[in-house]
Amino acid sequence: MRSGVRLLFGGRARRRWIHLILGGALAMPYVLVGQVIVGPALDSRYLLGDLPLQLLSFALGLPLAALTAAVFPMTRPLEAGAARTLCGIDADALSPTPAQGRVARGRTAAWFTLHLGLGGIVSGMSLAVPPFAVVLMVLPLFTTLGGTRLGMPEVLGEPWALALTPVAGLAMLVALAGCAAGCGALLARAAPALLGPTPEDRLAAAEARAADLAVRNRLARELHDSVGHALSAVTLQASAARRVLDSDPGFVREALAAIEETTRRTVGELDAVLGVLRAGDAPGTAPAPTLAADLDGLLARTRAGGLRVRADVGVEPAALPDLVSREAYRIVQEGLSNALRHTGGGTEVTVRIAAAGEHLEITVTNPLHGAPAARPGGGHGLRGVADRARLLGGTAEAGRAGGVWRLHVRLPMRAAAWAETGKGPE
């Protein structure tokens, strides 16, 4: 008994009833337009007192409502918000975006028509049934005290019929609540199917998530390669300075100067990396480092960290496409960072950059001193190098090769130039 009362008159049922009444209110302008059509067509001036003509005006207004929902894409998020709040629909089941495409617009039109149709019916019943039910419930009192049946039929003058009028009035109110609860439940069941995301919406959302993930991954790679390299170099320089602090003050001064320069430059690179989060590069933002402009500085800072670097550059960096030049710089930086971390300085690293046909080949080799040291949470650098190469259509290989650690990357130059200019092969 209690569950039945809650089903008809509980908080959720009342909110859904309000949602239906809002649908009836939204239907009123369309009913008025229908009356404008029905009145002249049937030569009738008194539509308000004619229930069949009112129903006909209501029926003519619903197609206009469907057309409105199909034409205005914002109908879907507005209706979805109302359904989520008043019908108790899970937010994930409804689409918060405007309806785009034929399928989405058609579903929105069907929902809007259903909402206004059921809302108009329940609103009309909510206006008409309660007063009549109250009259039936108080009719015996008026008949007993005032000798009037309030204009009711003669049959209600019978004692048995008069005794049943309160029951009939109460039954009408329960029937109204049941009708409203049933229509509300129908709308709640239909909402995910009609206001939920279409396959096209899900595809667009998946593409947006993929684009966001790509930006996050790019930011992670840039932070790892720029800040990680700087921290590795600073750590080695500080360690070397600490060991000779008393015996070689000149070296300590050089190490501190190198640390200062490394950290100052890293702050500039960090500003460029954070530019990835902006819609576009803000004025004054430091440009991303490239092979053409920053290779010499990278090699000098690495040598200052105690690593002997032999560079063999067989291509003119300035002639490389900007995209290749930026990614190649980060790849060389990661190769040198790995050498700094795993060799601890004092060894020779070979960097070879050369053109091989339409590809740029980057090879970084360093001797192995036992097994490479494992770092908690490490291993992201080589994965980032592979991601950079793959995004440009290239390849990356890393591993032991004859007693040395070898990183070898091939980047296509022509494809990168096409990506920058937006032009393909002619």
Secondary structure as UniProt FT lines:
FT   HELIX           2..9
FT   HELIX           11..42
FT   TURN            48..49
FT   HELIX           51..71
FT   TURN            73..74
FT   HELIX           75..86
FT   HELIX           91..93
FT   HELIX           102..146
FT   TURN            150..151
FT   HELIX           154..157
FT   HELIX           159..195
FT   HELIX           199..243
FT   TURN            244..247
FT   HELIX           249..274
FT   HELIX           275..277
FT   TURN            283..284
FT   HELIX           291..304
FT   TURN            305..306
FT   STRAND          308..313
FT   HELIX           317..319
FT   HELIX           322..343
FT   STRAND          348..356
FT   TURN            357..358
FT   STRAND          359..367
FT   TURN            376..377
FT   HELIX           380..391
FT   TURN            392..393
FT   STRAND          395..401
FT   TURN            402..403
FT   STRAND          404..412
FT   HELIX           413..421
//
